[in-house]
Amino acid sequence: MKPFTELLNLDAALRKIMERVRPVIETERIRLEEALGRVLAEDVESPIDVPPFSRAAMDGYAVRAEDTYKASRENPCILKVIGKVETGGIWKGKIEEDECVEISTGAPIPMGADAVVMVEYTKREGDKVKVFRPIYPGGNVSERGTDIKRGEKILTIGSELKPSSIGVLAAIGRKEIIVYRKPRVAVISTGYEIRRPGEELRPGEIYDINSYTLSSVIELNGGIPIRLGIVEDNEERLEEAIRRGLEADMVVLSGGSSVGSRDLLRNVLERMGEILFHGIQVKPGKPTLAALIENKIVLAMPGYPTSCLSNAYLILRPILRRVARLPPSRDLKIKAVMGERYVPSLGRRTFLTVSLRDGKVYPVFKESGAITSMSRADGFIVIPENRDLVEEGETVEVYLF
């Protein structure tokens, strides 16, 4: 066995990795339907005005505003209705003095009109309409280009495409967009005792959990998981699997990162590249190892499912988002009251999974090997290295999953 080298705190460990991260530079052209959550690799300028014509903002009557200036409830102005225009249609005539055209919301403003009187302020009588309230020029009209001007830069390179961004691209008629490609992350499970779900378990064996949870975190944070299967605890086979994994942009392994006699990963990674750190001051998840091989980050996560998934959130997620050029994730936080006392481990920052019940939080952490410590949790609280007690009734900050 080799003991852990000097343990780093989480912030220092992340800094060490982030200094060596290389964001993807390759791009691809994709359809607008596939663009949600992707990162723009081009500035986007509008080739058209939006809206491309002046249109009615209300149902009512398109008028010359000056014909309504003297209108009132007691003395309405009377206009002649000479046509009707629906959304998607067009009226080809021209409105003259004391004339109007019935119009629907979104329909183009007819020539000669400069305002729309809302139908609520009118009364129709045959081909005449009484107008009970004056309107000003431009009233209830969305002018051409009021949303987006032709030639206006509407999205910039490096922007994450959100639903509103997709709407803007659709508004200017873009069918395709250039984005940075998604980073590919090789996922490897290690251990003689690991079996694929569906296989028969023999004594001492367990099903592979970590490759599935890691792959899920990767997909949720802009990456494409490349699952390379299960590798036995053998240095030659581990090295072979890692070399295959280096065809991707990152490699993430689970198991073999501790200091037991079969935890061979450190030996392999030292031969292949540079060890960035081995061991971090967190609970759960201390036995985490990071290396740099061929300028690519290789992360070796603890084999215990809770430790592995916890560190996937804390370490893999921010690294992957940097590689993918995505902005840092925004954690949703709430304040709540501890429902019971908890005694943490001194000297290690503790990420305690908790559930919310009746406005209070309760620890659900069982042990690092219990995946239900995560699946039954609503979030986690962070307990600093120097705290030796969290009292019942104490207000804490909960990071929600």
Buried (B, 14 or more C-beta within 10 A) or exposed (E): EEEBEEBBBBEEBBEBBEEBBEBBEEBEEBEBEEBEBBBBBBEBBBEBBBBBEBBBBBBBBBBBBBBBEEBEEEEBBEBBBBBBBEEEEEBEEEBEEEBBBBBBBBBBBBEBBBBBBBBEBBEEEEEEBBBBBBBEEBBBBBBBBBBBBBEBEBBEEBBBBEEEBBEBBEBBEBEEBBBBBBBBBBBBBBBEBBBEEEEEEEEEEEEBBBBBBBBEBBEEBBBBBBBBEBBBBBEEBBBEBBEBBBEBBBBBBBBBBBBEEBBBBBBBBEEBBEBBBBBBBBBBBBBBBBBBBEEBBBBBBBBBBBBBBBBBBBBBBBBBBBBBBBEEEEEEEEEBEBBEEBEBBEEBBBBBBBBBEEEBBBBBBEEBBBBEBBBBBBBBBBBEBEBEEBEEEEEBEBBEE
